[in-house]
Amino acid sequence: MGVSNLTGTLLLTTGNKMEMAVGYATLCGDMCGGYNPLKDLWKTEVFAVCRWRNALAGADAAALGRLGPAAPVLEAILARTPTAELEAGQTDEADLGPYPEIDAILRALVEDLLDPDAAAKQASAALGHPVESARAWRLAGLLHRAEWKRRQAAPGPKVGPRNFGLGWRMPITAGGPPA
């Protein structure tokens, strides 16, 4: 933020839609800034965009125009296991499940406005293997409890059918979804 203030540039935040949904983005950490280009991209989509960008790092990068070839995302960054708590042994996937499952459940909850049981069924159909309803209920609870944090987030582009902005309003509560 200090460099941003000195240079008059806009600081970008880095929380993706999965992190924003479950509250794994940190207010004075990766949510600190004025604009979030990843805000409406699910975690699996962020990885896909990074790999796509890396594929452009060769001869095709010159086609990006006056900005020139942007540096690719280091493979070490893509291979590193994400951890919200920054503590030894803790990983997001160990806490929440595999990212494809998390994203599929949250997509059903957020974009299709399904209840947790229906979200688990839709995620199961999309992934081709069973997804536990208990995981969908836990993610729904995190989704509801993180609303207070999303209200403080920087704006970002709308990419999907429903983002955490004007098309999404939920009361701020201390509890999870209604039973």
LOBADREN-547162 format. One record per residue (C-alpha): residue number from 1; residue in three letters; chain; x, y, z. Coordinates in steps of 0.001 Angstrom, whole numbers, plus 524288, in hexadecimal, padded with zeros to 5 digits. Layout:
# LOBADREN-547162
+------+------+-------+-------+-------+-------+
| resi | resn | chain |    px |    py |    pz |
+------+------+-------+-------+-------+-------+
|  NUM |  ALA |     A |     X |     Y |     Z |
...
+------+------+-------+-------+-------+-------+
END
This chain:
# LOBADREN-547162
+------+------+-------+-------+-------+-------+
| resi | resn | chain |    px |    py |    pz |
+------+------+-------+-------+-------+-------+
|    1 |  MET |     A | 80000 | 80000 | 80000 |
|    2 |  GLY |     A | 80B3F | 8092A | 8031A |
|    3 |  VAL |     A | 81110 | 807C0 | 7F577 |
|    4 |  SER |     A | 80389 | 8099C | 7EF9D |
|    5 |  ASN |     A | 801CC | 81630 | 7F749 |
|    6 |  LEU |     A | 80F4C | 81B3F | 7F37D |
|    7 |  THR |     A | 80DE2 | 81842 | 7E50B |
|    8 |  GLY |     A | 7FF6A | 81B0F | 7E344 |
|    9 |  THR |     A | 7FD2F | 80D6A | 7DDF5 |
|   10 |  LEU |     A | 7F1EE | 80462 | 7E113 |
|   11 |  LEU |     A | 7F509 | 7F8BE | 7E9AA |
|   12 |  LEU |     A | 7EEDD | 7EC29 | 7E4BA |
|   13 |  THR |     A | 7E944 | 7E238 | 7EE26 |
|   14 |  THR |     A | 7EA68 | 7D3A9 | 7EBB2 |
|   15 |  GLY |     A | 7DF1B | 7CC64 | 7F22D |
|   16 |  ASN |     A | 7D810 | 7C376 | 7E898 |
|   17 |  LYS |     A | 7C994 | 7C024 | 7E8B9 |
|   18 |  MET |     A | 7CB61 | 7B3AB | 7F0B5 |
|   19 |  GLU |     A | 7D323 | 7BAFB | 7FB09 |
|   20 |  MET |     A | 7C947 | 7C618 | 7FB0D |
|   21 |  ALA |     A | 7BE18 | 7BC5B | 7FC3C |
|   22 |  VAL |     A | 7C32F | 7B51C | 8081D |
|   23 |  GLY |     A | 7CA63 | 7C05D | 80EB3 |
|   24 |  TYR |     A | 7D826 | 7BB7A | 80BDD |
|   25 |  ALA |     A | 7DC65 | 7C8CC | 80698 |
|   26 |  THR |     A | 7E2EF | 7D110 | 81125 |
|   27 |  LEU |     A | 7DDE6 | 7DEF8 | 81382 |
|   28 |  CYS |     A | 7EB02 | 7E58B | 815D7 |
|   29 |  GLY |     A | 7F23E | 7DBC9 | 80D43 |
|   30 |  ASP |     A | 7EE15 | 7D74B | 7FFC6 |
|   31 |  MET |     A | 7E19B | 7DF93 | 80096 |
|   32 |  CYS |     A | 7E956 | 7EC1F | 802C4 |
|   33 |  GLY |     A | 7E897 | 7F498 | 7F6A6 |
|   34 |  GLY |     A | 7DFAA | 7FBB8 | 7ED5C |
|   35 |  TYR |     A | 7DC2C | 7F1EE | 7E2BB |
|   36 |  ASN |     A | 7DB67 | 7E31E | 7E1FB |
|   37 |  PRO |     A | 7DD06 | 7DD69 | 7D450 |
|   38 |  LEU |     A | 7DB0F | 7CF80 | 7D992 |
|   39 |  LYS |     A | 7CECF | 7D245 | 7E17D |
|   40 |  ASP |     A | 7C57B | 7CB06 | 7D869 |
|   41 |  LEU |     A | 7CE7A | 7BFB3 | 7D4B5 |
|   42 |  TRP |     A | 7CD6F | 7B2CB | 7DBFB |
|   43 |  LYS |     A | 7DA23 | 7ACEB | 7E124 |
|   44 |  THR |     A | 7DADA | 7A2CA | 7D635 |
|   45 |  GLU |     A | 7D8B0 | 7ADB0 | 7CC34 |
|   46 |  VAL |     A | 7E3F3 | 7B59D | 7D1F0 |
|   47 |  PHE |     A | 7ED03 | 7A9F9 | 7D03A |
|   48 |  ALA |     A | 7E805 | 7A827 | 7C238 |
|   49 |  VAL |     A | 7EA3A | 7B697 | 7BEEE |
|   50 |  CYS |     A | 7F812 | 7B5E6 | 7C482 |
|   51 |  ARG |     A | 7FB3D | 7A9E3 | 7BC62 |
|   52 |  TRP |     A | 7F55B | 7B073 | 7B05B |
|   53 |  ARG |     A | 7FDAC | 7BC8E | 7B2ED |
|   54 |  ASN |     A | 809C0 | 7B439 | 7B46F |
|   55 |  ALA |     A | 806EC | 7ADF7 | 7A74B |
|   56 |  LEU |     A | 80779 | 7BBB4 | 7A151 |
|   57 |  ALA |     A | 814E1 | 7BE4E | 7A733 |
|   58 |  GLY |     A | 81B93 | 7B9ED | 79AA5 |
|   59 |  ALA |     A | 81A81 | 7C006 | 78D3C |
|   60 |  ASP |     A | 80C01 | 7C312 | 78EBE |
|   61 |  ALA |     A | 80EAC | 7CC6E | 79A06 |
|   62 |  ALA |     A | 81301 | 7D712 | 79088 |
|   63 |  ALA |     A | 80507 | 7D74F | 78B63 |
|   64 |  LEU |     A | 800E2 | 7DD84 | 79842 |
|   65 |  GLY |     A | 804A3 | 7EAA7 | 79277 |
|   66 |  ARG |     A | 80A86 | 7F692 | 798CA |
|   67 |  LEU |     A | 80AFE | 7F068 | 7A641 |
|   68 |  GLY |     A | 814B0 | 7E689 | 7A113 |
|   69 |  PRO |     A | 815F1 | 7D8C4 | 7A5FF |
|   70 |  ALA |     A | 81195 | 7D7F5 | 7B411 |
|   71 |  ALA |     A | 81936 | 7CF04 | 7BCF3 |
|   72 |  PRO |     A | 81334 | 7C196 | 7BE30 |
|   73 |  VAL |     A | 80E75 | 7BC5A | 7CB28 |
|   74 |  LEU |     A | 8196B | 7B471 | 7D123 |
|   75 |  GLU |     A | 816A8 | 7A5D9 | 7D17D |
|   76 |  ALA |     A | 81B37 | 7A5D2 | 7DFAC |
|   77 |  ILE |     A | 80FE2 | 7AEE8 | 7E2DD |
|   78 |  LEU |     A | 8060C | 7A657 | 7DBB4 |
|   79 |  ALA |     A | 80B67 | 799FF | 7E212 |
|   80 |  ARG |     A | 80B4F | 79F8E | 7EFDB |
|   81 |  THR |     A | 80022 | 79A7B | 7F81D |
|   82 |  PRO |     A | 7F754 | 7A5F5 | 7FBF4 |
|   83 |  THR |     A | 7F597 | 7A834 | 80A81 |
|   84 |  ALA |     A | 7ECA8 | 7B273 | 8106A |
|   85 |  GLU |     A | 7F217 | 7B182 | 81E24 |
|   86 |  LEU |     A | 800A7 | 7B193 | 81AD1 |
|   87 |  GLU |     A | 80304 | 7A75E | 82541 |
|   88 |  ALA |     A | 80AA9 | 79AC6 | 823FE |
|   89 |  GLY |     A | 802AE | 78F8D | 81E85 |
|   90 |  GLN |     A | 7F661 | 79786 | 81BBC |
|   91 |  THR |     A | 7F196 | 797DA | 80DA4 |
|   92 |  ASP |     A | 7E50C | 79CF9 | 807C9 |
|   93 |  GLU |     A | 7E224 | 78FF9 | 80137 |
|   94 |  ALA |     A | 7E44F | 78871 | 80DEC |
|   95 |  ASP |     A | 7DA84 | 7918A | 81484 |
|   96 |  LEU |     A | 7D05F | 792A2 | 809B6 |
|   97 |  GLY |     A | 7D2A8 | 787BF | 7FFD6 |
|   98 |  PRO |     A | 7D82F | 7873D | 7F215 |
|   99 |  TYR |     A | 7D710 | 79409 | 7EA89 |
|  100 |  PRO |     A | 7CEED | 78E4A | 7DF6B |
|  101 |  GLU |     A | 7C4E3 | 789C4 | 7E983 |
|  102 |  ILE |     A | 7C537 | 79680 | 7F11D |
|  103 |  ASP |     A | 7C36E | 79E82 | 7E4BC |
|  104 |  ALA |     A | 7B888 | 795B7 | 7DF98 |
|  105 |  ILE |     A | 7B0FF | 7966A | 7EC6C |
|  106 |  LEU |     A | 7B2DF | 7A509 | 7EE0C |
|  107 |  ARG |     A | 7AF4E | 7A77F | 7DFDC |
|  108 |  ALA |     A | 7A26A | 7A063 | 7E240 |
|  109 |  LEU |     A | 7A00E | 7A7D4 | 7EEF6 |
|  110 |  VAL |     A | 7A3CC | 7B558 | 7E9DA |
|  111 |  GLU |     A | 7A0D6 | 7B56C | 7DB58 |
|  112 |  ASP |     A | 7953F | 7AC15 | 7DB1E |
|  113 |  LEU |     A | 79031 | 7AF84 | 7E8C6 |
|  114 |  LEU |     A | 78E3D | 7A123 | 7EC2E |
|  115 |  ASP |     A | 78CB4 | 79BE2 | 7F9EC |
|  116 |  PRO |     A | 7985B | 793E5 | 7FEF7 |
|  117 |  ASP |     A | 79269 | 78684 | 7FC04 |
|  118 |  ALA |     A | 78F25 | 78A67 | 7EE0B |
|  119 |  ALA |     A | 79C9A | 790C2 | 7ECB2 |
|  120 |  ALA |     A | 7A328 | 783E9 | 7F09B |
|  121 |  LYS |     A | 79AF2 | 77C97 | 7E67C |
|  122 |  GLN |     A | 79E33 | 7866C | 7DBCE |
|  123 |  ALA |     A | 7ACAC | 7860B | 7DF63 |
|  124 |  SER |     A | 7AC4C | 7771B | 7DF15 |
|  125 |  ALA |     A | 7A669 | 77757 | 7D172 |
|  126 |  ALA |     A | 7B034 | 7817B | 7CC99 |
|  127 |  LEU |     A | 7BC12 | 77A61 | 7D21E |
|  128 |  GLY |     A | 7B7BA | 76C71 | 7CF59 |
|  129 |  HIS |     A | 7B9AE | 767B2 | 7DD47 |
|  130 |  PRO |     A | 7B20B | 768E4 | 7E9FB |
|  131 |  VAL |     A | 7B331 | 7757F | 7F1B5 |
|  132 |  GLU |     A | 7AEF2 | 7750A | 7FFEE |
|  133 |  SER |     A | 7A354 | 77D59 | 803FC |
|  134 |  ALA |     A | 7AA64 | 77FE1 | 810D2 |
|  135 |  ARG |     A | 7B526 | 78708 | 80961 |
|  136 |  ALA |     A | 7AAFB | 78F4D | 80251 |
|  137 |  TRP |     A | 7A461 | 792BB | 80F47 |
|  138 |  ARG |     A | 7B17B | 7969C | 81538 |
|  139 |  LEU |     A | 7B4C5 | 79F25 | 8096D |
|  140 |  ALA |     A | 7A72A | 7A549 | 809FA |
|  141 |  GLY |     A | 7A99B | 7A8C4 | 81838 |
|  142 |  LEU |     A | 7B6BA | 7AEF5 | 814DF |
|  143 |  LEU |     A | 7B04B | 7B626 | 80988 |
|  144 |  HIS |     A | 7A622 | 7BC35 | 81282 |
|  145 |  ARG |     A | 7AFC3 | 7BF94 | 81D56 |
|  146 |  ALA |     A | 7B943 | 7C663 | 813F5 |
|  147 |  GLU |     A | 7AF80 | 7D06B | 80EE8 |
|  148 |  TRP |     A | 7B4BB | 7DAEA | 8182C |
|  149 |  LYS |     A | 7C230 | 7D959 | 8123E |
|  150 |  ARG |     A | 7BD6C | 7D9AE | 80421 |
|  151 |  ARG |     A | 7B67C | 7E69B | 806C1 |
|  152 |  GLN |     A | 7C3E7 | 7ECA3 | 80960 |
|  153 |  ALA |     A | 7CA58 | 7E721 | 7FD2C |
|  154 |  ALA |     A | 7CFB0 | 7EF23 | 7F1EA |
|  155 |  PRO |     A | 7C7A4 | 7EF51 | 7E56E |
|  156 |  GLY |     A | 7CB36 | 7E673 | 7DA21 |
|  157 |  PRO |     A | 7C665 | 7E24B | 7CCC1 |
|  158 |  LYS |     A | 7BA23 | 7DA4B | 7CAE4 |
|  159 |  VAL |     A | 7BDEE | 7CE08 | 7C375 |
|  160 |  GLY |     A | 7B3E3 | 7C3BB | 7C755 |
|  161 |  PRO |     A | 7A51C | 7C3D4 | 7C7CF |
|  162 |  ARG |     A | 7A486 | 7C873 | 7D60A |
|  163 |  ASN |     A | 7AF34 | 7CF72 | 7DD6A |
|  164 |  PHE |     A | 7B07A | 7D495 | 7EB3B |
|  165 |  GLY |     A | 7AB54 | 7E209 | 7E7F0 |
|  166 |  LEU |     A | 79E3E | 7E7D1 | 7E42D |
|  167 |  GLY |     A | 798CA | 7DA8D | 7E059 |
|  168 |  TRP |     A | 79BEE | 7D4B5 | 7EDAC |
|  169 |  ARG |     A | 79669 | 7D94A | 7FA73 |
|  170 |  MET |     A | 795FD | 7D197 | 806ED |
|  171 |  PRO |     A | 793DC | 7D649 | 814C5 |
|  172 |  ILE |     A | 79FE0 | 7D744 | 81D42 |
|  173 |  THR |     A | 79E5B | 7CD35 | 8281B |
|  174 |  ALA |     A | 7A6BE | 7C620 | 831DD |
|  175 |  GLY |     A | 7A098 | 7B900 | 82EB9 |
|  176 |  GLY |     A | 79F9E | 7B01A | 82300 |
|  177 |  PRO |     A | 79485 | 7AE08 | 81986 |
|  178 |  PRO |     A | 786E8 | 7AB2E | 81E75 |
|  179 |  ALA |     A | 78489 | 79CAE | 820A6 |
+------+------+-------+-------+-------+-------+
END
